[in-house]
Amino acid sequence: MTEGNFVDYVKVHVASGKGGQGSAHLRREKYVDKGGPDGGDGGRGGHVIVRGNKNLWTLVHYKFQKHFKAGHGEHGGKQRSTGAKGEDVYLEVPLGTVVRDTETNQVLFEITEDGEEKIVLEGGLGGRGNWHFKSSTNQTPRYAQPGLPGEEKQLTLELKVLADVGLVGFPNAGKSTLLSVMTSAKPKIADYEFTTLKPNLGIVKYRDFRSFVMADIPGIIEGAAEGKGLGHYFLRHIERNATLLFLIPADSADISREYEILLDELRRYNPELLHKKRLVAISKSDMLDEELIHEIRQELDKDLSGVPYLFISSVAQKGLQELKDKLWVLLNE
């Protein structure tokens, strides 16, 4: 999937159908000239329903179609026949989609399971036919109820990537390179900051035909929690990851300080993110000799407060199997 086709935020306008009108028909047949009321009820208007689809990874199909309208219910008929229901409209969304009311910004619900359906707007009820209003004092009511109108609403669909492992790091830390080496994903890789503008997903193959999903998320900068850089655009994707893999390059001026900045941005955006399992990987470690690795280990043992870490190199294929093993243990604890 090309970067331009990854759409994770759209606004759509939806409208449910209005209910059909009840019938005021009076029974008239060849040998029944005064058969009384037999008007049927109107059919209900169509619902607007949001449905989860595990085969979708993006909201790109709503990029150009923004308006959705359910069908109207049909009018009631003679012989108490009820009008047909209006056709429902289904909005198919990938798993991990949050649906908000655009006007109030209130979260209506989240779709997390395949086939899960939520009615976001109910169709109007059909009107009752005249036979409902027959009584001892009104044998031939010549009126029926009109159908109730449908509703309209502006919705915001916001996708939060569902992945087992989320890669967290500053721009140009080597996240895309690691994803390309550990999975068959082909993210854009270049030697400048913010190469990744959209999340990339890849499946990491593990032992005995097992696997887990890894997400490369656009790089964090200091102040991201306030919206700087790509700000909230990518931080929301981290909320759905089971384990966070902090990637810090070995040539960083201060590895512990960089880790603290990343942690602080997550804390300020959503303190609950700190409850997720964490693993720190020192990337580009092929440029370090044993003496430097020993010095860095001493600092990290003191500064990381028991958070597990390891040294890897995507280019030199160093420590990648150990990384998979540690991630698998964290995911299955």
Secondary structure, DSSP 4 states (H G I P E B T S, - for coil): --GGG---EEEEEEEPPPPPPPP--B--BTTBS---B-PPPPPPPPPEEEEE-TT----GGGSS--EEEPPPPPPP-STTPPPPPPPPEEEEE-TTEEEEETTT--EEEEE-STT-EEEEEPPPPPPPPGGGG--SS-SS----PPPPP--EEEEEEEE----SEEEE--TTSSHHHHHHHHSS------SSTT---S-EEEEEE-GGG-EEEEEE-PPP-TTGGGT-TTTHHHHHHHTT-SEEEEEEETT-S-HHHHHHHHHHHHHHH-GGGGGSEEEEEEESGGG--HHHHHHHHHHHHHHSTT--EEE-BTTTTBSHHHHHHHHHHHHH-
